[in-house]
Amino acid sequence: MTKSLLFDFTVDKATKTVFITREFDADLSLVWDAFTKPEILDQWVAAKPWTSRTKFMDFKVGGRRFYAMVSPEGQEFWAIQKYTSISPKTNFKLFNAFADKDENPQLPGSDWDYTFSEQKGKTTVRIAIYNESLARMEKMIEMGFEEGYTLSMNNLENVLATLSGK
């Protein structure tokens, strides 16, 4: 991770929300694509040695992404995301829940709100993750969500550098 790029991860238990801000040395269109195209998402979402495998993704309001995080031993952990709002290149929102392999969500889930902005060739992504229950949020944090998401953001930085040729 380039030290001059902003990264902030804040947990607010009072609002049951995790706030993540991450800056990338890439233009807005490329960063937007990295969050909205399955072939790019699968390159960075999983913290290595895990991998991500999207079964299907329909990026539109009401559309869904169904994907698995796959362990090196082949164990699959599924999640389903339903897109609830999309403003191209600036914002999208989704509802996220763990699921079984047959797309049955395990509730409660969380609402993710992504905001994108670009200044001087650097793109900032702000993510607010509201959890339906404090217990769910605390469980995510306990399971290593911050460490895993930090590794994913580092993966994304490397993927963006490769795709942009920087």
Secondary structure, DSSP 8 states (H G I E B T S, - for coil): --TTS-EEEEEETTTTEEEEEEEESS-HHHHHHHHH-HHHHHHHSS-TT-EEEEEEE--STT-EEEEEEE-TT--EEEEEEEEEEEETTTEEEEEEEEE-TTS-EEEEEEEEEEEEEEETTEEEEEEEEEES-HHHHHHHHHTTHHHHHHHHHHHHHHHHHHHHT-
